[in-house]
Amino acid sequence: MANAANEARFIYGETEAYKVYSETMGNLSVDEKKKHFSDIEEIYKQIACCIHQDPSSDEVQRLIEEWKENLMQFMTCDAELLACIAHTYKFDARFKSYFNQYGHEDLADFLYSSIMLNINRESSQ
């Protein structure tokens, strides 16, 4: 996760949301940080196992909700920020490379589709 964390800092480092995230993470113990990154990685692994499902499936959307809840423990994530993160996952080659480790070269695209569907679902409610 260190590579993805470095990429996030490079891309979002100047944003207010990233500053809040960085400050919050800075207040955590080493063990708490490991747990956070482990939890996120576990969610990515579970999503990778669902890659052959439709991104709108209940299981995939439940996992996207878990992913969002994990992020929101450390920063406020509005629809605009979530869309920006999804866009980065899909279009930034470094993030795509990071997601390839989960065994699916299409995982970044799948995450993008799943997150955008989630955002659209939330905004239509």
CNS distance restraints for C-alpha pairs under 8 A (distance, minus, plus):
assign (resid   1 and name CA) (resid   5 and name CA) 6.08 0.50 0.50
assign (resid   1 and name CA) (resid  37 and name CA) 6.68 0.50 0.50
assign (resid   1 and name CA) (resid  41 and name CA) 7.70 0.50 0.50
assign (resid   2 and name CA) (resid   6 and name CA) 6.14 0.50 0.50
assign (resid   3 and name CA) (resid   7 and name CA) 6.21 0.50 0.50
assign (resid   3 and name CA) (resid  98 and name CA) 7.41 0.50 0.50
assign (resid   4 and name CA) (resid   8 and name CA) 6.08 0.50 0.50
assign (resid   4 and name CA) (resid  94 and name CA) 7.92 0.50 0.50
assign (resid   4 and name CA) (resid  95 and name CA) 6.55 0.50 0.50
assign (resid   4 and name CA) (resid  98 and name CA) 6.60 0.50 0.50
assign (resid   5 and name CA) (resid   9 and name CA) 6.24 0.50 0.50
assign (resid   6 and name CA) (resid  10 and name CA) 6.21 0.50 0.50
assign (resid   7 and name CA) (resid  11 and name CA) 6.14 0.50 0.50
assign (resid   7 and name CA) (resid  94 and name CA) 7.27 0.50 0.50
assign (resid   7 and name CA) (resid  95 and name CA) 7.43 0.50 0.50
assign (resid   8 and name CA) (resid  12 and name CA) 5.63 0.50 0.50
assign (resid   8 and name CA) (resid  13 and name CA) 7.06 0.50 0.50
assign (resid   9 and name CA) (resid  13 and name CA) 4.45 0.50 0.50
assign (resid   9 and name CA) (resid  18 and name CA) 7.45 0.50 0.50
assign (resid  12 and name CA) (resid  18 and name CA) 5.90 0.50 0.50
assign (resid  13 and name CA) (resid  18 and name CA) 5.68 0.50 0.50
assign (resid  13 and name CA) (resid  19 and name CA) 6.83 0.50 0.50
assign (resid  14 and name CA) (resid  18 and name CA) 7.00 0.50 0.50
assign (resid  14 and name CA) (resid  19 and name CA) 7.16 0.50 0.50
assign (resid  15 and name CA) (resid  19 and name CA) 6.36 0.50 0.50
assign (resid  16 and name CA) (resid  20 and name CA) 6.31 0.50 0.50
assign (resid  17 and name CA) (resid  21 and name CA) 6.16 0.50 0.50
assign (resid  17 and name CA) (resid  75 and name CA) 6.12 0.50 0.50
assign (resid  17 and name CA) (resid  76 and name CA) 6.75 0.50 0.50
assign (resid  17 and name CA) (resid  77 and name CA) 7.79 0.50 0.50
assign (resid  18 and name CA) (resid  22 and name CA) 5.89 0.50 0.50
assign (resid  18 and name CA) (resid  75 and name CA) 7.64 0.50 0.50
assign (resid  19 and name CA) (resid  23 and name CA) 6.08 0.50 0.50
assign (resid  20 and name CA) (resid  24 and name CA) 6.07 0.50 0.50
assign (resid  20 and name CA) (resid  74 and name CA) 7.34 0.50 0.50
assign (resid  20 and name CA) (resid  75 and name CA) 5.95 0.50 0.50
assign (resid  21 and name CA) (resid  25 and name CA) 6.04 0.50 0.50
assign (resid  21 and name CA) (resid  74 and name CA) 5.21 0.50 0.50
assign (resid  21 and name CA) (resid  75 and name CA) 5.19 0.50 0.50
assign (resid  22 and name CA) (resid  26 and name CA) 5.98 0.50 0.50
assign (resid  23 and name CA) (resid  27 and name CA) 6.56 0.50 0.50
assign (resid  24 and name CA) (resid  28 and name CA) 6.93 0.50 0.50
assign (resid  24 and name CA) (resid  74 and name CA) 5.91 0.50 0.50
assign (resid  24 and name CA) (resid  75 and name CA) 7.88 0.50 0.50
assign (resid  25 and name CA) (resid  33 and name CA) 6.95 0.50 0.50
assign (resid  25 and name CA) (resid  74 and name CA) 7.13 0.50 0.50
assign (resid  28 and name CA) (resid  32 and name CA) 5.70 0.50 0.50
assign (resid  28 and name CA) (resid  33 and name CA) 6.15 0.50 0.50
assign (resid  29 and name CA) (resid  33 and name CA) 6.28 0.50 0.50
assign (resid  30 and name CA) (resid  34 and name CA) 6.22 0.50 0.50
assign (resid  31 and name CA) (resid  35 and name CA) 6.20 0.50 0.50
assign (resid  32 and name CA) (resid  36 and name CA) 6.24 0.50 0.50
assign (resid  33 and name CA) (resid  37 and name CA) 6.26 0.50 0.50
assign (resid  34 and name CA) (resid  38 and name CA) 5.92 0.50 0.50
assign (resid  35 and name CA) (resid  39 and name CA) 5.94 0.50 0.50
assign (resid  36 and name CA) (resid  40 and name CA) 6.32 0.50 0.50
assign (resid  36 and name CA) (resid  70 and name CA) 7.73 0.50 0.50
assign (resid  37 and name CA) (resid  41 and name CA) 6.10 0.50 0.50
assign (resid  38 and name CA) (resid  42 and name CA) 6.09 0.50 0.50
assign (resid  39 and name CA) (resid  43 and name CA) 6.38 0.50 0.50
assign (resid  39 and name CA) (resid  70 and name CA) 7.83 0.50 0.50
assign (resid  40 and name CA) (resid  44 and name CA) 6.36 0.50 0.50
assign (resid  40 and name CA) (resid  67 and name CA) 6.72 0.50 0.50
assign (resid  40 and name CA) (resid  70 and name CA) 7.15 0.50 0.50
assign (resid  41 and name CA) (resid  45 and name CA) 6.18 0.50 0.50
assign (resid  42 and name CA) (resid  46 and name CA) 6.21 0.50 0.50
assign (resid  43 and name CA) (resid  47 and name CA) 6.13 0.50 0.50
assign (resid  43 and name CA) (resid  63 and name CA) 6.58 0.50 0.50
assign (resid  43 and name CA) (resid  66 and name CA) 7.39 0.50 0.50
assign (resid  43 and name CA) (resid  67 and name CA) 6.51 0.50 0.50
assign (resid  44 and name CA) (resid  48 and name CA) 6.05 0.50 0.50
assign (resid  44 and name CA) (resid 102 and name CA) 7.64 0.50 0.50
assign (resid  45 and name CA) (resid  49 and name CA) 6.41 0.50 0.50
assign (resid  45 and name CA) (resid 102 and name CA) 6.33 0.50 0.50
assign (resid  46 and name CA) (resid  50 and name CA) 6.66 0.50 0.50
assign (resid  46 and name CA) (resid  63 and name CA) 7.55 0.50 0.50
assign (resid  47 and name CA) (resid  51 and name CA) 6.45 0.50 0.50
assign (resid  47 and name CA) (resid  60 and name CA) 6.47 0.50 0.50
assign (resid  47 and name CA) (resid  63 and name CA) 6.66 0.50 0.50
assign (resid  47 and name CA) (resid 111 and name CA) 7.94 0.50 0.50
assign (resid  48 and name CA) (resid 102 and name CA) 6.57 0.50 0.50
assign (resid  48 and name CA) (resid 103 and name CA) 7.65 0.50 0.50
assign (resid  48 and name CA) (resid 104 and name CA) 6.90 0.50 0.50
assign (resid  48 and name CA) (resid 107 and name CA) 6.36 0.50 0.50
assign (resid  50 and name CA) (resid  59 and name CA) 7.86 0.50 0.50
assign (resid  50 and name CA) (resid  60 and name CA) 6.63 0.50 0.50
assign (resid  51 and name CA) (resid  55 and name CA) 7.82 0.50 0.50
assign (resid  51 and name CA) (resid 107 and name CA) 6.98 0.50 0.50
assign (resid  51 and name CA) (resid 110 and name CA) 6.74 0.50 0.50
assign (resid  53 and name CA) (resid  57 and name CA) 6.71 0.50 0.50
assign (resid  53 and name CA) (resid  60 and name CA) 7.68 0.50 0.50
assign (resid  54 and name CA) (resid  60 and name CA) 7.77 0.50 0.50
assign (resid  55 and name CA) (resid  60 and name CA) 5.91 0.50 0.50
assign (resid  55 and name CA) (resid  61 and name CA) 7.11 0.50 0.50
assign (resid  55 and name CA) (resid 110 and name CA) 6.85 0.50 0.50
assign (resid  55 and name CA) (resid 113 and name CA) 6.34 0.50 0.50
assign (resid  55 and name CA) (resid 114 and name CA) 4.68 0.50 0.50
assign (resid  55 and name CA) (resid 117 and name CA) 7.40 0.50 0.50
assign (resid  56 and name CA) (resid  60 and name CA) 6.61 0.50 0.50
assign (resid  56 and name CA) (resid  61 and name CA) 6.18 0.50 0.50
assign (resid  56 and name CA) (resid 114 and name CA) 6.48 0.50 0.50
assign (resid  56 and name CA) (resid 117 and name CA) 6.54 0.50 0.50
assign (resid  56 and name CA) (resid 118 and name CA) 7.78 0.50 0.50
assign (resid  57 and name CA) (resid  61 and name CA) 6.13 0.50 0.50
assign (resid  58 and name CA) (resid  62 and name CA) 5.97 0.50 0.50
assign (resid  59 and name CA) (resid  63 and name CA) 6.35 0.50 0.50
assign (resid  60 and name CA) (resid  64 and name CA) 6.27 0.50 0.50
assign (resid  60 and name CA) (resid 114 and name CA) 7.14 0.50 0.50
assign (resid  61 and name CA) (resid  65 and name CA) 6.16 0.50 0.50
assign (resid  61 and name CA) (resid 114 and name CA) 6.88 0.50 0.50
assign (resid  61 and name CA) (resid 118 and name CA) 6.62 0.50 0.50
assign (resid  62 and name CA) (resid  66 and name CA) 6.34 0.50 0.50
assign (resid  63 and name CA) (resid  67 and name CA) 6.17 0.50 0.50
assign (resid  64 and name CA) (resid  68 and name CA) 6.15 0.50 0.50
assign (resid  64 and name CA) (resid 114 and name CA) 7.09 0.50 0.50
assign (resid  64 and name CA) (resid 115 and name CA) 6.49 0.50 0.50
assign (resid  64 and name CA) (resid 118 and name CA) 7.35 0.50 0.50
assign (resid  65 and name CA) (resid  69 and name CA) 6.08 0.50 0.50
assign (resid  66 and name CA) (resid  70 and name CA) 6.12 0.50 0.50
assign (resid  67 and name CA) (resid  71 and name CA) 6.36 0.50 0.50
assign (resid  68 and name CA) (resid  72 and name CA) 6.03 0.50 0.50
assign (resid  68 and name CA) (resid  77 and name CA) 7.69 0.50 0.50
assign (resid  69 and name CA) (resid  73 and name CA) 6.44 0.50 0.50
assign (resid  70 and name CA) (resid  74 and name CA) 7.56 0.50 0.50
assign (resid  71 and name CA) (resid  75 and name CA) 6.35 0.50 0.50
assign (resid  71 and name CA) (resid  76 and name CA) 7.89 0.50 0.50
assign (resid  71 and name CA) (resid  77 and name CA) 7.38 0.50 0.50
assign (resid  72 and name CA) (resid  76 and name CA) 5.46 0.50 0.50
assign (resid  72 and name CA) (resid  77 and name CA) 6.12 0.50 0.50
assign (resid  77 and name CA) (resid  81 and name CA) 5.75 0.50 0.50
assign (resid  77 and name CA) (resid  82 and name CA) 6.17 0.50 0.50
assign (resid  78 and name CA) (resid  82 and name CA) 6.26 0.50 0.50
assign (resid  79 and name CA) (resid  83 and name CA) 6.04 0.50 0.50
assign (resid  79 and name CA) (resid 119 and name CA) 5.99 0.50 0.50
assign (resid  80 and name CA) (resid  84 and name CA) 6.22 0.50 0.50
assign (resid  81 and name CA) (resid  85 and name CA) 6.20 0.50 0.50
assign (resid  82 and name CA) (resid  86 and name CA) 6.13 0.50 0.50
assign (resid  82 and name CA) (resid 115 and name CA) 7.39 0.50 0.50
assign (resid  82 and name CA) (resid 119 and name CA) 7.64 0.50 0.50
assign (resid  83 and name CA) (resid  87 and name CA) 6.01 0.50 0.50
assign (resid  83 and name CA) (resid 115 and name CA) 7.32 0.50 0.50
assign (resid  83 and name CA) (resid 116 and name CA) 6.43 0.50 0.50
assign (resid  83 and name CA) (resid 119 and name CA) 7.53 0.50 0.50
assign (resid  84 and name CA) (resid  88 and name CA) 6.20 0.50 0.50
assign (resid  85 and name CA) (resid  89 and name CA) 6.24 0.50 0.50
assign (resid  86 and name CA) (resid  90 and name CA) 6.35 0.50 0.50
assign (resid  86 and name CA) (resid 111 and name CA) 6.88 0.50 0.50
assign (resid  86 and name CA) (resid 112 and name CA) 4.66 0.50 0.50
assign (resid  86 and name CA) (resid 113 and name CA) 7.98 0.50 0.50
assign (resid  86 and name CA) (resid 115 and name CA) 6.29 0.50 0.50
assign (resid  86 and name CA) (resid 116 and name CA) 7.12 0.50 0.50
assign (resid  87 and name CA) (resid  91 and name CA) 5.98 0.50 0.50
assign (resid  87 and name CA) (resid  92 and name CA) 7.92 0.50 0.50
assign (resid  87 and name CA) (resid 112 and name CA) 6.45 0.50 0.50
assign (resid  88 and name CA) (resid  92 and name CA) 5.20 0.50 0.50
assign (resid  88 and name CA) (resid  95 and name CA) 7.18 0.50 0.50
assign (resid  89 and name CA) (resid  95 and name CA) 5.44 0.50 0.50
assign (resid  89 and name CA) (resid  96 and name CA) 6.23 0.50 0.50
assign (resid  89 and name CA) (resid 108 and name CA) 5.35 0.50 0.50
assign (resid  89 and name CA) (resid 109 and name CA) 7.37 0.50 0.50
assign (resid  89 and name CA) (resid 111 and name CA) 7.33 0.50 0.50
assign (resid  89 and name CA) (resid 112 and name CA) 6.51 0.50 0.50
assign (resid  90 and name CA) (resid  95 and name CA) 7.64 0.50 0.50
assign (resid  90 and name CA) (resid  96 and name CA) 6.61 0.50 0.50
assign (resid  90 and name CA) (resid 108 and name CA) 5.06 0.50 0.50
assign (resid  90 and name CA) (resid 109 and name CA) 5.10 0.50 0.50
assign (resid  90 and name CA) (resid 111 and name CA) 7.67 0.50 0.50
assign (resid  90 and name CA) (resid 112 and name CA) 5.80 0.50 0.50
assign (resid  91 and name CA) (resid  96 and name CA) 7.49 0.50 0.50
assign (resid  92 and name CA) (resid  96 and name CA) 6.32 0.50 0.50
assign (resid  93 and name CA) (resid  97 and name CA) 6.04 0.50 0.50
assign (resid  94 and name CA) (resid  98 and name CA) 6.29 0.50 0.50
assign (resid  95 and name CA) (resid  99 and name CA) 6.25 0.50 0.50
assign (resid  95 and name CA) (resid 108 and name CA) 7.52 0.50 0.50
assign (resid  96 and name CA) (resid 100 and name CA) 6.27 0.50 0.50
assign (resid  96 and name CA) (resid 105 and name CA) 7.52 0.50 0.50
assign (resid  96 and name CA) (resid 107 and name CA) 7.75 0.50 0.50
assign (resid  96 and name CA) (resid 108 and name CA) 5.52 0.50 0.50
assign (resid  97 and name CA) (resid 101 and name CA) 7.24 0.50 0.50
assign (resid  99 and name CA) (resid 103 and name CA) 7.88 0.50 0.50
assign (resid  99 and name CA) (resid 104 and name CA) 7.47 0.50 0.50
assign (resid  99 and name CA) (resid 105 and name CA) 7.29 0.50 0.50
assign (resid  99 and name CA) (resid 107 and name CA) 6.19 0.50 0.50
assign (resid  99 and name CA) (resid 108 and name CA) 6.13 0.50 0.50
assign (resid 100 and name CA) (resid 104 and name CA) 5.49 0.50 0.50
assign (resid 100 and name CA) (resid 105 and name CA) 5.00 0.50 0.50
assign (resid 100 and name CA) (resid 106 and name CA) 7.76 0.50 0.50
assign (resid 100 and name CA) (resid 107 and name CA) 6.99 0.50 0.50
assign (resid 102 and name CA) (resid 107 and name CA) 7.85 0.50 0.50
assign (resid 106 and name CA) (resid 110 and name CA) 6.15 0.50 0.50
assign (resid 107 and name CA) (resid 111 and name CA) 6.00 0.50 0.50
assign (resid 108 and name CA) (resid 112 and name CA) 6.18 0.50 0.50
assign (resid 109 and name CA) (resid 113 and name CA) 6.25 0.50 0.50
assign (resid 110 and name CA) (resid 114 and name CA) 6.04 0.50 0.50
assign (resid 111 and name CA) (resid 115 and name CA) 5.92 0.50 0.50
assign (resid 112 and name CA) (resid 116 and name CA) 6.06 0.50 0.50
assign (resid 113 and name CA) (resid 117 and name CA) 6.09 0.50 0.50
assign (resid 114 and name CA) (resid 118 and name CA) 6.21 0.50 0.50
assign (resid 115 and name CA) (resid 119 and name CA) 6.21 0.50 0.50
assign (resid 116 and name CA) (resid 120 and name CA) 6.14 0.50 0.50
assign (resid 117 and name CA) (resid 121 and name CA) 6.01 0.50 0.50
assign (resid 118 and name CA) (resid 122 and name CA) 6.17 0.50 0.50
assign (resid 119 and name CA) (resid 123 and name CA) 6.20 0.50 0.50
assign (resid 120 and name CA) (resid 124 and name CA) 6.18 0.50 0.50
assign (resid 121 and name CA) (resid 125 and name CA) 6.57 0.50 0.50
